[in-house]
Amino acid sequence: MKTGKIAVAIVDDSLLMRQILRAIVEDSDDMTVVGEAADPLQAREMIRAVNPDVITLDIEMPRMDGLEFLRRLMQLRPTPVVMISTLTTQGSEASLRAFELGAVDVVAKPVLHQATLMQAYAEDLRQILRTAAVARLRSPRISPPSVHQAITGLRHRQGVDRVIAIGASTGGTEALKDVLLKLPVETPPILIAQHMPREFTASFARRLDGLCAMTVSEAQDGEKLENGHAYIAPGGRHLLLQKQMSSYVCRLSDGEPVNRHRPSVDVLMHSVATVAGRHAYGIILTGMGNDGADGLLAMRRTGSWTCAEDESSCVVFGMPKVAIQRGAVVETLPLERIATALLSQISGTVGGHHE
């Protein structure tokens, strides 16, 4: 029965974990637990009976693993899912697969022995569940498009004279993949700030590198930027652009979180606005909150072409919406048109500058 509160279902084989998650959810005014299950087979019946708004789902479970259950759920009864994962290297690979299968977000299992960490974890998880409950579900892509479909038309250029900055949060792993898969190897260097745990970014970069025409890697401090290369901010560190002699380089920082995030899209884009000015392009993709809006506005004010993902394709229309409201955005486009628009801008400015 609907109560007006967000209805949460918990699927986890650990009784202790189910109790902890229930306590976190019910320590709020706007959410309630409508069902629990110890494995996916129980969960199937429970979900049918209670029709939850959002489901928390463990990845490692008996009888059927969480990923297989997620795959079936998204085919038969698409429902917002937040995966609860152990943050190990192996866990990060599984978590990235969960995003591909349609999970809205992936969170770590809580640290139980530290009360202050537990309080912060509980607050974050409740916000993630609220966001997931209203998220737009993407159809899982069965197989990624071939890199040979990447749009081309750019000329090979010696030296780096252009820089692209992209920021994303909730739903961003798949959105970034969509954009990068369409970019040819001649594309100027791309700096990416994606909100994700530090354990995920290396795996995420490797996964994209295997799919894309461009080279994709975790950014290294002091690394010289090259055309045809995308640099992903390591989880837990800010990524900035710096000019060194006649070259652009990556600079990593352990500075305080900005907008509660490290890496922060604002930090990246402010640095790009300062260092590259009108020689840069800025893009904000799907995500919760307002990170990146001020940085994108700074980029626009220095003459950069700026773009935000349209509400029609966003998993969460948060970061793009705020950027649009603040006047930071030159062009608003659905996800599938962003790569083409970017390449059109680059091709049109190879011999000149943005208008």
C-alpha positions in Angstrom: 0.0 0.0 0.0 1.4 3.4 -1.0 1.9 5.8 1.9 3.2 8.8 0.1 6.7 7.9 1.3 9.4 6.4 -1.0 8.9 2.7 -0.9 12.2 0.8 -0.5 12.9 -2.9 -0.9 16.1 -4.4 0.5 17.7 -7.5 -1.1 20.7 -8.8 0.8 21.7 -12.3 2.1 23.0 -10.8 5.4 20.4 -10.4 8.1 22.7 -7.8 9.8 23.0 -5.8 6.6 19.3 -5.9 6.1 18.8 -4.6 9.6 21.3 -1.8 9.1 19.8 -0.7 5.8 16.3 -0.8 7.3 17.4 1.4 10.2 19.0 3.9 7.7 15.9 4.1 5.5 13.4 4.4 8.3 15.4 7.1 10.1 13.9 9.5 7.7 10.5 11.2 7.2 10.1 10.4 3.5 11.1 6.8 3.1 9.9 3.4 4.4 10.9 -0.2 3.9 8.1 -2.2 2.2 9.9 -5.5 1.9 13.1 -7.6 2.5 14.5 -10.6 0.8 17.6 -12.8 1.5 18.1 -13.8 -2.1 16.9 -13.0 -5.6 14.4 -15.8 -5.7 12.6 -14.5 -2.6 13.1 -11.0 -4.0 11.2 -11.8 -7.2 8.0 -12.6 -5.3 8.5 -9.8 -2.8 8.9 -7.1 -5.5 5.8 -8.3 -7.3 3.8 -8.1 -4.1 5.0 -4.7 -2.8 5.9 -2.8 -6.0 8.8 -0.7 -4.6 9.9 2.7 -5.8 13.6 1.7 -5.4 15.5 -1.5 -4.6 18.8 -1.9 -2.8 20.5 -5.0 -4.1 23.6 -6.9 -2.9 26.0 -8.0 -5.7 27.2 -11.3 -4.1 24.3 -13.6 -3.0 23.4 -17.3 -3.0 21.1 -19.0 -5.5 21.6 -16.2 -8.1 24.1 -13.3 -8.1 22.9 -9.8 -7.9 24.0 -8.9 -11.5 22.0 -11.7 -13.0 19.0 -10.7 -11.0 19.5 -7.1 -12.1 19.7 -8.2 -15.7 16.4 -10.1 -15.5 14.7 -7.4 -13.4 15.5 -4.7 -16.0 14.1 -6.8 -18.8 10.9 -7.9 -17.1 10.1 -5.2 -14.5 12.4 -2.1 -14.8 12.8 -0.6 -11.3 15.4 1.9 -10.0 18.2 -0.2 -8.3 21.0 0.9 -6.0 23.7 -1.8 -5.8 25.4 -2.4 -2.5 29.0 -3.5 -3.3 32.2 -4.5 -1.6 34.7 -1.9 -2.9 37.5 -4.1 -4.1 39.1 -4.3 -7.5 36.9 -7.3 -8.3 33.9 -5.5 -6.8 34.6 -2.4 -9.0 34.5 -4.6 -12.2 31.1 -6.0 -11.0 29.9 -2.5 -10.1 30.7 -1.2 -13.6 28.8 -4.1 -15.1 25.9 -3.2 -12.8 25.8 0.3 -14.4 25.8 -1.3 -17.9 22.8 -3.4 -16.8 20.8 -0.4 -15.7 21.6 0.2 -12.0 21.2 3.9 -11.1 24.0 3.9 -8.6 26.5 1.7 -6.7 27.4 2.3 -3.0 29.9 0.7 -0.7 28.9 -1.6 2.1 28.9 0.5 5.3 31.9 0.7 7.7 30.2 -0.5 10.9 32.9 0.2 13.6 33.1 4.0 13.2 30.0 6.0 14.3 30.9 9.2 12.5 31.6 7.5 9.2 28.3 5.6 9.7 26.3 8.8 10.1 27.8 10.3 7.0 27.2 7.0 5.1 23.6 6.9 6.2 23.0 10.5 5.0 24.6 9.8 1.7 22.7 6.6 1.1 19.3 8.2 1.9 20.1 11.0 -0.7 21.1 8.4 -3.2 17.9 6.4 -2.7 15.8 9.6 -3.0 17.5 10.4 -6.3 17.2 6.8 -7.6 13.5 6.7 -6.9 12.9 9.5 -9.4 15.7 8.6 -11.9 15.0 8.0 -15.5 15.9 4.4 -16.3 18.1 3.8 -19.4 17.6 0.7 -21.5 20.6 -1.5 -20.9 22.8 -1.6 -24.0 23.2 -5.2 -25.0 26.5 -4.6 -26.8 28.4 -1.4 -27.3 28.7 0.1 -30.8 31.9 -0.6 -32.6 34.6 2.0 -32.3 34.6 1.9 -36.1 31.3 3.8 -36.0 33.1 6.8 -34.4 32.3 10.0 -36.3 35.3 11.4 -38.1 36.1 14.4 -40.2 38.9 15.9 -38.0 42.3 16.5 -39.4 45.4 15.1 -37.7 47.1 18.0 -35.9 50.5 18.4 -34.5 50.5 19.7 -30.9 47.6 20.3 -28.6 45.8 23.5 -29.1 42.3 22.5 -27.8 41.1 20.9 -24.6 37.7 19.3 -23.7 36.4 19.1 -20.2 33.5 16.8 -19.3 31.7 16.4 -15.9 29.2 13.8 -14.8 27.7 12.2 -11.7 24.7 9.8 -11.3 24.3 7.9 -14.6 27.5 9.3 -15.9 29.5 6.1 -16.5 27.2 5.0 -19.3 26.7 8.6 -20.6 30.5 9.1 -20.9 30.8 5.8 -22.7 28.1 7.0 -25.2 30.0 10.2 -25.9 33.5 8.7 -26.0 32.6 5.8 -28.3 31.6 8.3 -31.0 34.8 10.3 -30.9 37.7 9.6 -33.4 41.3 9.2 -32.4 42.0 12.7 -33.8 39.9 14.3 -31.0 41.7 16.9 -28.8 42.5 15.7 -25.2 39.6 15.2 -22.8 39.7 15.8 -19.1 36.9 14.0 -17.2 35.6 14.5 -13.7 33.1 11.7 -12.9 31.9 11.3 -9.3 32.9 7.8 -8.3 34.7 6.0 -5.5 38.5 5.8 -5.7 38.4 2.1 -6.2 36.4 2.4 -9.4 38.2 4.9 -11.6 41.1 2.7 -12.8 38.7 -0.1 -13.8 36.4 2.4 -15.4 39.3 3.8 -17.5 40.5 0.3 -18.5 37.0 -0.6 -19.6 36.6 2.5 -21.7 40.0 2.2 -23.2 39.1 -1.3 -24.5 36.0 0.1 -26.2 37.0 3.5 -27.6 39.1 4.7 -30.5 40.7 7.2 -28.2 43.2 6.1 -25.4 41.5 6.3 -22.0 43.4 6.3 -18.7 43.4 7.5 -15.2 45.1 10.9 -15.1 48.7 11.1 -13.7 50.1 14.2 -12.0 52.2 16.2 -14.4 51.2 14.1 -17.4 51.4 16.0 -20.7 48.2 16.1 -22.6 48.0 14.5 -26.1 45.4 14.5 -28.8 43.4 11.3 -29.0 43.6 10.7 -25.2 41.0 11.0 -22.4 42.1 11.5 -18.8 39.8 10.4 -16.0 40.2 12.1 -12.6 41.2 9.4 -10.0 38.6 8.9 -7.3 39.4 11.0 -4.3 41.6 13.6 -6.1 40.8 16.8 -8.0 41.9 17.0 -11.6 43.1 20.4 -12.9 44.6 21.7 -16.2 47.9 23.5 -16.0 50.1 25.1 -18.7 53.8 24.1 -18.5 56.0 25.8 -21.1 54.1 25.4 -24.3 52.3 22.2 -23.2 49.1 21.4 -21.3 49.6 19.0 -18.3 47.3 17.2 -15.8 47.6 18.4 -12.2 46.2 16.3 -9.4 45.2 17.8 -6.0 44.2 16.6 -2.6 42.5 19.8 -1.8 39.2 19.9 0.1 36.1 18.5 -1.5 34.1 21.1 -3.5 30.3 20.7 -3.6 31.0 17.7 -1.4 33.0 16.0 -4.2 36.6 15.2 -4.9 37.0 15.1 -7.9 34.8 18.1 -8.4 33.6 19.2 -11.9 33.8 22.8 -10.7 37.5 22.5 -9.8 38.3 21.0 -13.2 36.3 23.5 -15.3 37.5 26.6 -13.4 41.1 25.5 -14.2 40.3 24.9 -17.8 38.6 28.3 -18.1 41.7 30.0 -16.6 44.3 28.1 -18.6 42.7 27.3 -21.9 39.9 30.0 -22.2 38.3 30.1 -25.6 40.4 27.1 -26.8 38.3 24.8 -24.6 35.0 23.0 -24.8 32.9 22.2 -21.7 30.2 19.5 -21.3 28.0 18.7 -18.3 26.2 15.3 -18.4 23.7 13.6 -16.1 24.1 14.0 -12.4 22.6 14.9 -9.0 23.4 18.3 -7.4 25.0 21.4 -8.8 28.7 20.5 -9.2 30.1 22.0 -12.4 27.6 24.8 -13.0 29.9 27.6 -11.8 32.9 26.1 -13.6 31.0 25.8 -16.8 29.8 29.4 -16.5 33.4 30.5 -16.1 34.3 28.5 -19.3 31.5 30.2 -21.2 32.6 33.6 -20.0 36.1 33.0 -21.4 34.7 32.1 -24.8 34.4 28.3 -24.6 31.6 26.4 -26.3 29.6 24.8 -23.5 26.9 22.1 -23.6 24.6 20.4 -21.2 22.7 17.1 -21.6 19.0 17.6 -22.1 16.5 16.4 -19.6 15.1 13.9 -22.1 18.1 11.6 -21.8 19.5 12.4 -18.3 19.2 9.7 -15.6 19.2 12.6 -13.2 18.5 16.1 -14.5 20.3 17.9 -11.7 23.8 19.2 -12.7 22.7 20.1 -16.2 19.6 21.8 -15.0 21.5 24.1 -12.6 24.1 24.9 -15.2 21.3 25.9 -17.7 19.6 28.0 -15.0 22.9 29.9 -14.3 23.4 30.8 -17.9 26.4 28.6 -18.3 25.2 26.6 -21.3 25.5 27.6 -25.0 23.7 24.4 -26.3 21.4 21.8 -24.6 21.3 18.5 -26.4 20.1 14.9 -25.9 23.0 12.5 -25.1 23.1 10.9 -28.5 23.8 14.3 -30.3 26.5 15.6 -28.0 29.5 13.9 -29.7 28.4 15.1 -33.1 27.9 18.7 -31.9 31.3 18.7 -30.2 33.1 17.5 -33.3 31.2 20.0 -35.4 32.5 22.8 -33.1 36.1 21.5 -33.2 36.0 21.1 -37.0 34.6 24.6 -37.3 37.3 26.1 -35.2 40.5 24.3 -36.3 41.6 27.4 -38.3 40.0 29.9 -36.0 38.1 30.4 -32.8 34.6 30.0 -31.3 32.2 32.8 -32.0 
